[in-house]
């Protein structure tokens, strides 16, 4: 019987039927202890079907740069595999794919679609890889195909995916520069899929294009947090942290401009990307580039604040670094023109105008004013990993009904 620890009632997910806690059956939501086990039943029009074995997932994905979208997949399947709810096979390639999650089949390996290169050659290359992916999908008895990147969603039709049920996950708002000729094809592909959007902003952007999605909020990291007290003005021995991809769309020039105005402030930039060398050449002496780090907990917890400089061009849906910072009680400063600004403000982030002057003013104010209170226990629970895994698994099971 597939089971999942859970501690709350979710009326919008009526498929969660009962509770088994410490050997006794209770009403859903009767206890909030993490050892509560929910037995998941999935209703269909024909019958009440209870999962007897893990869902066998083919994750069709290709990426070469570690980032938030890749971390999302590792965390999602780390939780679902650990609970015995799914078995996953990666078809393609992801950086640092943990072998403990499941096997990796190198089929159809190619870079993501990008508007920085001619689109037609990329599509032709994608189609050449489709036969290898179809062959890989036929090598196992899969229940579900999970896609996360546009290339696979746009190019892998029903024939290639062997008519298997589809799950899509969407991490950013719909691209404004998406080719108009490709939109009808994407809509047709989407009509066969259960689609998860990581925030309300992402959902709304796809709805504008006629594509229905379901919001399952990106989760906060696990673990308890405690309130932090900011250091008083004049003792800025902590640092401001940026963690993420170092790319032109992230607008890190704004952070460098703020650093120049606050020479007593230390700034750490954690991440790699194509804009790294240019930014190194422009950075003042108080900026330290620490490279990509797999675990940012210690660096984040000791920071004065975490800064996001992304604007609309970066298509941020729900940045994981913001969730990590807020879960630790660390203040977050986010540019007000970022797609994720609405969600970030709900989590207590401060918004600033995307200029070095305005960011510097907000950073300076952090020395004397507690801008961000830690999240409450209720907020952490509702945005926690248990809820996220439960809702995602429910949608997976719905897809294969």
C-alpha positions in Angstrom: 0.0 0.0 0.0 1.5 3.4 -1.0 1.6 5.7 2.0 2.8 9.2 2.8 3.4 11.0 6.1 1.0 13.9 6.4 -0.5 16.1 9.1 -3.4 18.1 7.7 -6.7 17.9 5.8 -6.9 19.0 2.1 -10.5 19.2 1.0 -9.4 20.2 -2.5 -7.9 16.8 -2.8 -10.8 14.4 -2.0 -8.8 11.4 -3.2 -7.1 11.3 0.2 -9.4 9.0 2.1 -8.2 7.8 5.4 -5.6 7.8 8.1 -3.7 5.1 9.8 -1.8 6.4 12.8 0.1 4.2 15.3 -2.1 1.2 14.5 -5.4 2.9 14.7 -7.7 4.4 12.1 -8.7 8.0 12.6 -10.5 10.8 10.7 -8.2 12.7 8.3 -6.7 15.6 10.2 -7.4 14.1 13.6 -3.7 14.6 14.5 -0.9 16.9 13.2 1.9 14.6 14.2 4.4 13.7 11.3 4.1 10.0 12.0 0.5 10.0 10.7 0.2 7.8 7.6 -2.4 8.6 4.9 -3.7 5.7 2.9 -4.3 7.1 -0.6 -7.3 6.0 -2.6 -7.9 7.3 -6.0 -11.5 7.6 -7.2 -12.6 6.9 -10.7 -16.1 6.9 -12.2 -15.8 3.1 -12.5 -14.3 2.0 -9.2 -12.4 2.9 -6.1 -8.8 1.9 -6.9 -6.1 1.8 -4.2 -2.5 2.0 -5.2 -0.9 -1.4 -4.6 2.6 -0.7 -5.9 4.7 2.4 -6.7 3.9 4.4 -9.8 6.6 3.8 -12.4 7.7 7.2 -13.8 9.8 7.9 -16.8 11.4 11.3 -16.2 12.3 12.6 -19.7 14.6 15.6 -19.1 17.8 17.1 -20.4 19.8 19.8 -18.7 23.5 20.6 -18.3 23.4 23.4 -15.8 22.4 22.8 -12.1 19.8 25.2 -10.9 16.4 25.5 -9.2 14.5 23.3 -11.7 17.0 20.5 -11.4 17.0 20.7 -7.6 13.2 20.5 -7.7 13.4 17.2 -9.5 16.0 15.7 -7.1 14.0 16.8 -4.1 10.6 15.6 -5.5 11.8 12.1 -6.4 14.0 11.9 -3.4 10.9 12.2 -1.2 8.6 10.1 -3.4 11.1 7.3 -3.8 12.0 7.3 -0.1 8.3 6.9 0.7 7.9 4.0 -1.7 5.3 5.9 -3.8 7.2 5.9 -7.1 10.0 4.3 -9.0 11.7 6.7 -11.4 14.0 6.3 -14.4 15.7 9.3 -15.9 15.6 9.2 -19.7 18.1 11.9 -20.9 20.6 13.6 -18.7 20.6 15.9 -15.6 23.7 17.2 -13.8 24.6 15.2 -10.7 21.6 12.9 -11.0 21.7 10.9 -7.7 22.0 7.2 -8.7 20.0 6.3 -5.5 16.9 7.8 -7.1 16.8 5.4 -10.1 18.6 4.4 -13.2 19.6 6.8 -16.0 19.1 6.0 -19.7 21.1 8.3 -21.9 18.6 8.7 -24.8 17.7 11.8 -26.7 20.4 13.8 -24.9 20.3 17.4 -26.2 20.4 21.0 -24.9 17.3 22.9 -24.0 15.5 24.9 -26.6 16.6 28.5 -26.6 15.8 31.7 -28.5 19.5 32.5 -28.6 19.9 30.0 -31.4 17.9 29.4 -34.6 14.8 27.4 -33.6 14.4 25.2 -36.6 17.8 23.4 -36.4 17.1 22.8 -32.7 13.7 21.3 -33.6 15.2 19.1 -36.2 17.8 17.8 -33.8 15.1 17.2 -31.2 13.1 15.1 -33.7 16.2 13.0 -34.5 16.4 12.2 -30.8 12.7 11.3 -30.5 13.2 7.8 -31.8 15.8 7.1 -29.2 13.4 8.3 -26.5 10.6 6.2 -27.8 12.8 3.2 -27.7 13.8 3.9 -24.1 10.2 4.3 -23.1 9.5 0.9 -24.5 12.3 -0.7 -22.6 10.3 -0.6 -19.3 6.7 -0.9 -18.2 6.2 2.7 -17.3 2.9 4.2 -15.9 3.7 7.9 -16.4 5.9 10.2 -18.4 7.1 13.3 -16.6 8.4 16.3 -18.6 9.8 19.5 -17.2 11.5 21.4 -20.1 9.9 23.0 -23.2 11.9 21.0 -25.7 10.4 17.7 -24.7 6.9 19.1 -24.2 6.9 20.6 -27.7 8.5 17.8 -29.7 7.5 14.6 -28.0 4.0 13.7 -29.2 1.7 10.8 -28.5 3.6 8.4 -30.8 6.9 9.0 -29.1 5.5 8.8 -25.6 3.6 5.6 -26.6 0.3 7.1 -25.5 1.4 7.0 -21.8 -0.2 9.5 -19.4 1.8 12.7 -19.0 2.8 15.0 -16.2 4.2 18.4 -16.8 5.8 20.7 -14.2 6.0 24.4 -15.0 8.5 26.5 -13.0 8.3 29.9 -14.8 5.7 32.1 -16.4 4.9 31.4 -20.0 7.6 32.8 -22.2 6.5 36.0 -23.9 8.9 35.3 -26.8 7.5 31.7 -27.4 7.1 31.2 -31.2 3.4 31.9 -32.1 3.4 29.1 -34.6 4.3 26.6 -31.8 1.5 27.6 -29.5 -1.3 25.5 -31.1 1.0 22.5 -31.0 1.9 23.1 -27.4 -1.8 23.4 -26.5 -2.5 20.1 -28.1 0.3 18.5 -26.2 -0.9 20.1 -23.0 -4.5 18.7 -23.4 -3.1 15.2 -22.7 -1.2 16.2 -19.6 -1.8 16.9 -15.9 0.2 20.1 -15.5 1.6 21.5 -12.2 2.4 25.2 -11.8 4.7 26.1 -8.9 2.9 29.4 -8.2 -0.3 31.3 -9.0 1.7 33.7 -11.2 2.8 30.7 -13.3 -0.8 29.4 -13.5 -2.2 32.7 -14.6 0.4 33.1 -17.4 -0.5 29.7 -18.9 -4.2 30.4 -18.5 -3.8 33.4 -20.7 -2.6 31.1 -23.4 -5.5 28.6 -23.0 -3.5 26.0 -21.0 -5.0 24.8 -17.7 -2.6 24.0 -14.8 -2.9 23.2 -11.1 -1.0 25.1 -8.5 1.2 23.1 -6.2 3.4 25.6 -4.4 7.1 25.1 -4.3 8.0 23.7 -0.9 10.0 25.2 1.9 13.0 23.2 2.9 12.5 20.8 5.8 13.6 21.4 9.3 12.6 23.7 12.1 13.6 27.3 12.2 14.0 29.9 15.0 13.8 33.7 14.9 16.9 35.6 14.1 18.0 39.0 15.5 19.7 41.3 13.0 22.9 43.0 14.0 22.7 46.7 15.0 23.7 49.4 12.6 27.5 49.8 12.2 28.2 46.2 12.8 27.6 44.8 9.3 30.1 41.9 9.7 27.6 39.6 8.0 27.1 39.7 4.3 24.5 40.0 1.6 24.0 36.8 -0.4 23.0 36.1 -4.0 22.6 32.5 -4.8 21.5 31.3 -8.3 22.5 31.2 -11.9 24.9 33.9 -13.0 23.2 35.0 -16.2 22.5 38.3 -17.9 18.8 37.9 -17.2 19.5 37.8 -13.5 20.7 41.5 -13.7 23.5 41.1 -11.1 24.8 44.5 -12.2 22.2 45.9 -9.8 23.8 44.1 -6.9 27.3 45.3 -8.0 26.1 48.9 -8.2 24.7 48.6 -4.6 27.9 47.0 -3.4 29.9 50.0 -4.7 27.7 52.4 -2.7 28.2 50.3 0.5 32.0 49.5 0.5 31.8 48.4 4.2 29.4 45.7 3.2 30.5 42.2 2.1 28.6 40.6 -0.8 28.8 36.9 -1.7 27.6 35.6 -5.1 27.1 31.8 -5.1 26.6 30.3 -8.5 28.0 29.8 -12.0 26.9 30.8 -15.4 27.8 32.5 -18.7 27.9 36.0 -17.2 30.4 35.1 -14.5 33.7 36.4 -16.1 32.1 39.7 -17.2 30.8 40.3 -13.6 34.1 39.4 -12.1 35.8 42.1 -14.2 33.3 44.7 -13.0 32.9 43.8 -9.3 34.3 46.0 -6.5 36.7 44.6 -3.9 33.9 43.8 -1.4 32.2 41.3 -3.7 33.3 37.6 -3.4 32.3 35.0 -6.0 32.2 31.6 -4.2 31.0 29.4 -7.1 28.2 26.8 -7.2 27.4 25.2 -3.9 25.2 22.2 -3.5 24.2 23.1 0.1 23.5 26.7 0.9 22.0 26.4 4.3 25.0 27.6 6.3 25.8 30.4 3.9 22.2 31.5 3.9 21.6 31.3 7.6 24.6 33.6 8.4 23.7 36.2 5.8 22.3 39.6 6.6 19.8 39.1 3.7 19.3 37.2 0.5 19.0 39.4 -2.6 17.2 38.5 -5.9 17.9 40.9 -8.7 15.9 39.1 -11.4 13.3 40.9 -13.5 10.6 39.8 -15.9 13.1 38.5 -18.4 14.3 35.8 -16.0 10.8 34.3 -15.7 11.1 33.4 -12.1 8.2 31.3 -10.9 9.0 30.5 -7.3 12.8 30.8 -6.6 13.9 28.1 -4.2 16.6 30.4 -2.6 13.8 32.7 -1.5 11.9 29.8 0.2 15.1 28.6 1.8 15.9 32.1 3.2 12.4 32.7 4.6 12.3 29.3 6.2 15.5 30.2 8.0 14.1 33.6 9.0 16.5 35.4 6.8 15.3 38.6 5.2 14.8 38.7 1.4 15.1 41.7 -0.9 13.5 41.2 -4.3 13.2 43.4 -7.4 9.6 44.6 -7.7 9.3 43.7 -11.4 10.1 40.0 -10.8 7.3 37.6 -11.6 7.8 36.0 -8.2 7.5 39.3 -6.3 3.8 38.7 -5.3 4.6 35.4 -3.7 7.8 36.7 -2.1 6.0 39.6 -0.5 3.4 37.2 0.9 6.3 35.4 2.5 7.6 38.6 4.0 10.1 39.8 1.4 10.9 43.4 0.9 10.5 44.7 -2.7 12.8 47.4 -4.2 13.0 49.3 -7.4 15.5 47.6 -9.7 18.3 50.1 -9.3 21.6 50.0 -7.3 20.5 53.1 -5.3 17.3 51.6 -4.2 18.8 48.2 -3.3 21.6 49.9 -1.4 19.0 51.9 0.6 17.1 48.7 1.5 20.3 46.9 2.5 21.4 49.9 4.7 18.0 49.9 6.5 18.4 46.2 7.4 21.1 47.3 9.9 18.6 48.9 12.2 15.2 47.6 11.3 13.9 44.0 11.4 12.3 43.9 8.0 11.4 40.2 7.9 10.0 38.2 10.7 10.5 34.4 10.5 7.6 32.3 9.1 5.1 30.9 11.6 4.9 27.2 12.3 1.6 27.1 10.4 3.1 28.8 7.4 6.0 26.5 7.3 3.7 23.5 7.6 1.4 24.5 4.8 4.3 25.2 2.5 6.3 22.2 3.7 7.6 19.2 1.9 5.0 16.8 3.2 2.1 18.8 1.8 4.0 19.3 -1.5 4.7 15.5 -1.9 1.1 14.6 -1.0 -0.4 17.0 -3.6 2.1 16.1 -6.3 1.5 12.4 -5.8 -2.2 12.9 -5.9 -2.0 14.6 -9.3 0.3 11.8 -10.6 -2.2 9.2 -9.5 -5.0 11.2 -11.1 -3.0 11.2 -14.4 -2.9 7.4 -14.6 -6.5 6.7 -13.7 
